């Protein structure tokens, strides 16, 4: 698989910096691969339909990750684009193979998963689709978090 190098911000990566990771875990590139390569590898192994995996730490998804709360299909696009409710994978330490196994299991056949106390993973046929799904996930998480907060102080008509 091809993956970003560890410790380098996405906006600073050139195509030549991308790291090739083989199935045996060996790698080829100028920098070591991301410490979350086990997440990517486990998802690719479990989902032959997936051509790209995006792992990120968006703020509103992070709120749900810390609360360990799934994202229900509150907007039409959550069901249509992400495959329904977005589950939360149980907490496993970053960089550990167990995080990859937990992420792949919680993802199931859907297109996104929240990693407890960590972040998010989205998948797609290609990077463009996986990034689009990340945008939908973060937007829906923002709406959900804000709606939950607003419901605490907005009175509803009876």
C-alpha positions as CSV (number, residue, x, y, z in Angstrom):
1,X,0.0,0.0,0.0
2,X,1.0,3.6,-0.4
3,X,0.8,5.8,2.7
4,X,2.0,9.1,4.0
5,X,5.2,9.3,5.9
6,X,5.0,9.6,9.6
7,X,5.5,13.0,11.3
8,X,5.0,15.1,8.1
9,X,1.9,17.3,7.7
10,X,-0.2,16.4,4.8
11,X,0.2,19.8,3.2
12,X,4.0,19.4,3.2
13,X,4.1,16.0,1.4
14,X,5.2,15.7,-2.2
15,X,4.3,12.7,-4.3
16,X,7.9,11.5,-3.9
17,X,7.6,11.4,-0.1
18,X,4.8,8.8,-0.2
19,X,5.9,5.5,1.3
20,X,5.4,2.0,-0.2
21,X,4.5,-0.5,2.6
22,X,4.6,-4.2,1.6
23,X,2.4,-6.9,3.1
24,X,5.2,-8.2,5.3
25,X,5.5,-4.7,6.9
26,X,8.8,-3.7,5.2
27,X,8.7,-0.3,3.5
28,X,10.5,1.7,0.9
29,X,10.8,5.5,0.9
30,X,12.8,8.5,2.2
31,X,10.9,8.6,5.5
32,X,9.2,5.9,7.7
33,X,5.5,5.3,7.1
34,X,2.7,6.6,9.3
35,X,2.5,4.9,12.7
36,X,-1.1,4.2,11.8
37,X,-0.2,1.9,8.9
38,X,-1.9,-1.0,10.8
39,X,-5.2,0.7,10.5
40,X,-4.8,1.1,6.8
41,X,-3.5,-2.4,6.3
42,X,-6.3,-4.0,8.3
43,X,-9.0,-2.2,6.4
44,X,-7.5,-3.0,3.0
45,X,-7.3,-6.7,4.1
46,X,-11.0,-6.7,5.3
47,X,-12.4,-4.7,2.4
48,X,-11.3,-5.6,-1.1
49,X,-13.6,-2.9,-2.4
50,X,-11.6,-0.2,-0.8
51,X,-9.0,1.6,-2.9
52,X,-8.2,4.4,-0.4
53,X,-8.2,5.0,3.4
54,X,-8.1,8.4,5.0
55,X,-7.3,8.8,8.7
56,X,-7.7,12.2,10.2
57,X,-8.5,14.1,13.5
58,X,-11.3,16.5,12.7
59,X,-12.5,18.5,15.7
60,X,-16.2,17.6,15.8
61,X,-15.6,13.9,15.1
62,X,-13.0,14.2,17.9
63,X,-15.8,15.2,20.3
64,X,-17.7,12.1,19.4
65,X,-14.5,10.0,19.7
66,X,-13.9,11.2,23.2
67,X,-17.5,10.8,24.2
68,X,-17.4,7.4,22.5
69,X,-20.7,8.2,20.9
70,X,-21.6,6.9,17.4
71,X,-23.0,9.3,14.8
72,X,-26.6,8.5,13.9
73,X,-27.8,9.2,10.4
74,X,-29.1,12.6,11.4
75,X,-28.7,14.0,7.9
76,X,-29.7,12.3,4.7
77,X,-26.1,12.3,3.5
78,X,-24.9,10.3,6.5
79,X,-27.0,7.3,5.3
80,X,-26.4,7.9,1.6
81,X,-22.7,8.7,1.7
82,X,-21.4,7.0,4.8
83,X,-23.7,3.9,4.8
84,X,-25.7,4.7,7.9
85,X,-24.8,5.2,11.6
86,X,-21.1,5.6,12.1
87,X,-19.9,3.3,14.8
88,X,-17.1,3.9,17.3
89,X,-14.3,1.4,17.4
90,X,-13.2,0.5,20.9
91,X,-10.1,2.3,22.2
92,X,-6.8,0.8,21.3
93,X,-3.4,2.6,21.6
94,X,-2.2,4.5,18.6
95,X,0.2,2.6,16.3
96,X,-0.8,-0.8,17.6
97,X,-2.0,-3.6,15.3
98,X,-5.0,-3.9,17.7
99,X,-6.2,-0.5,16.6
100,X,-6.3,-1.7,13.0
101,X,-8.3,-4.7,13.9
102,X,-10.7,-2.7,16.0
103,X,-11.1,-0.1,13.2
104,X,-11.8,-2.7,10.5
105,X,-14.3,-4.6,12.6
106,X,-16.2,-1.4,13.6
107,X,-16.2,-0.1,10.0
108,X,-17.8,-3.3,8.7
109,X,-19.4,-2.5,5.3
110,X,-19.9,1.2,6.0
111,X,-17.7,4.0,4.7
112,X,-16.6,5.6,8.0
113,X,-15.7,4.8,11.5
114,X,-14.9,6.8,14.6
115,X,-11.8,5.7,16.6
116,X,-12.4,6.1,20.4
117,X,-10.3,8.9,21.9
118,X,-8.5,9.3,18.6
119,X,-10.1,10.4,15.3
120,X,-11.8,9.1,12.2
121,X,-11.3,6.8,9.2
122,X,-13.1,7.0,5.9
123,X,-12.7,4.8,2.9
124,X,-13.5,5.0,-0.8
125,X,-12.7,3.7,-4.2
126,X,-10.1,6.4,-4.5
127,X,-8.7,9.3,-2.4
128,X,-11.1,11.8,-3.7
129,X,-14.1,9.7,-2.6
130,X,-12.5,8.9,0.8
131,X,-11.8,12.7,1.4
132,X,-15.3,13.6,0.3
133,X,-16.6,11.1,2.9
134,X,-14.4,12.7,5.5
135,X,-15.9,16.1,4.8
136,X,-19.4,14.6,5.1
137,X,-18.5,12.9,8.4
138,X,-17.1,16.1,9.9
139,X,-20.0,18.2,8.7
140,X,-22.5,15.8,10.1
141,X,-20.6,15.5,13.4
142,X,-20.6,19.3,13.7
143,X,-24.3,19.4,13.2
144,X,-24.9,16.6,15.6
145,X,-22.7,18.1,18.4
146,X,-24.2,21.5,18.0
147,X,-27.7,20.2,17.9
148,X,-27.1,18.2,21.1
149,X,-25.7,21.3,22.8
150,X,-28.5,23.5,21.5
151,X,-31.1,21.1,22.8
152,X,-29.9,21.8,26.3
153,X,-30.9,25.4,26.2
154,X,-33.6,25.8,23.5
155,X,-37.1,25.2,24.6
156,X,-39.2,23.0,22.3
157,X,-42.8,23.7,21.6
158,X,-45.1,21.1,23.2
